[in-house]
Amino acid sequence: MSTKTVPEPEPHVLAVDDSIVDRTVISRLLRSSKYRVTTVDSGKRALEVLSLDRNVHMIITDYCMPEMTGFDLLKRVKESAELKEIPVVLMSSENSPTRIRRCLEEGAEDFLIKPVRPSDVSRLCNRVIMK
Amino acid sequence: MAAAALRDQLTALLSSMFSQGLVDEQFQQLQMLQDEGGTPGFVSEVVTLFCDDADRIINEIATLLEQPVVNFDKVDAYVHQLKGSSASVGAQKVKFTCMQFRQFCQDKSRDGCLMALAVVRNDFYDLRNKFQTMLQLEQQIQAYDPKQQ
């Protein structure tokens, strides 16, 4: 009798950023670490994807976006009974301790300073997805 | 021109871009991500997106600064966007100019913003020309060796 090892499905990450340049870079970084990535350009679109796809393992979102900020998205996720277990990672080019503390207190898993580097993504993989 | 000569030309161009401070280690990270990830065309894609986006943002800022009453918060938001995408692509000089630009936005100085816009535009055009030459050289090199595509 032969046994076949079923490969683990790639972790699915939802990346949210209003900048097309940043979306492209973060998407490539995550894919190079063997994540499956869906990218969207707003918090509103992220919530739409989350309502349709229950198989998201992590959300990585820009902080500073028009209309719904990354912080607003974090709050919406953590207030939802269905979504609150999904780890949310915030990104910003501003290294503001107050902003970082506020996000961590609200339940963010991590806060990355842009530009995001390959080592940041490896760290996330170890800390968040493999948890 | 032979492929080796084109490669030398590309290496010299990239080296001058680093030594002039036009690009920084983030740009190097993107090149490594392309080379190690086996994703040819990635740097070209990001650079092209950056140039289109930066051009659009600079035009939006210019329009805002022409208004009789300038909305400095809106100008600042655009400069913040440009600073962010410059940082992501490793466009160091444009990023630094944006940081100075934001100070003029916070001071609500139209003259300061107009001066900063001229500097940012100049830095961006300079970088875009270099990026265009870089992409042309890469295309010419690939034409010699299609397996690299």
Boltz contact constraints between the chains, C-beta under 6 A:
constraints:
  - contact:
      token1: [A, 19]
      token2: [B, 84]
      max_distance: 6.0
  - contact:
      token1: [A, 19]
      token2: [B, 85]
      max_distance: 6.0
  - contact:
      token1: [A, 20]
      token2: [B, 49]
      max_distance: 6.0
  - contact:
      token1: [A, 21]
      token2: [B, 49]
      max_distance: 6.0
  - contact:
      token1: [A, 21]
      token2: [B, 50]
      max_distance: 6.0
  - contact:
      token1: [A, 21]
      token2: [B, 53]
      max_distance: 6.0
  - contact:
      token1: [A, 21]
      token2: [B, 85]
      max_distance: 6.0
  - contact:
      token1: [A, 21]
      token2: [B, 88]
      max_distance: 6.0
  - contact:
      token1: [A, 22]
      token2: [B, 88]
      max_distance: 6.0
  - contact:
      token1: [A, 24]
      token2: [B, 46]
      max_distance: 6.0
  - contact:
      token1: [A, 24]
      token2: [B, 49]
      max_distance: 6.0
  - contact:
      token1: [A, 25]
      token2: [B, 88]
      max_distance: 6.0
  - contact:
      token1: [A, 28]
      token2: [B, 33]
      max_distance: 6.0
  - contact:
      token1: [A, 28]
      token2: [B, 42]
      max_distance: 6.0
  - contact:
      token1: [A, 32]
      token2: [B, 37]
      max_distance: 6.0
  - contact:
      token1: [A, 93]
      token2: [B, 84]
      max_distance: 6.0
  - contact:
      token1: [A, 93]
      token2: [B, 87]
      max_distance: 6.0
  - contact:
      token1: [A, 114]
      token2: [B, 87]
      max_distance: 6.0
  - contact:
      token1: [A, 115]
      token2: [B, 26]
      max_distance: 6.0
  - contact:
      token1: [A, 115]
      token2: [B, 87]
      max_distance: 6.0
  - contact:
      token1: [A, 115]
      token2: [B, 88]
      max_distance: 6.0
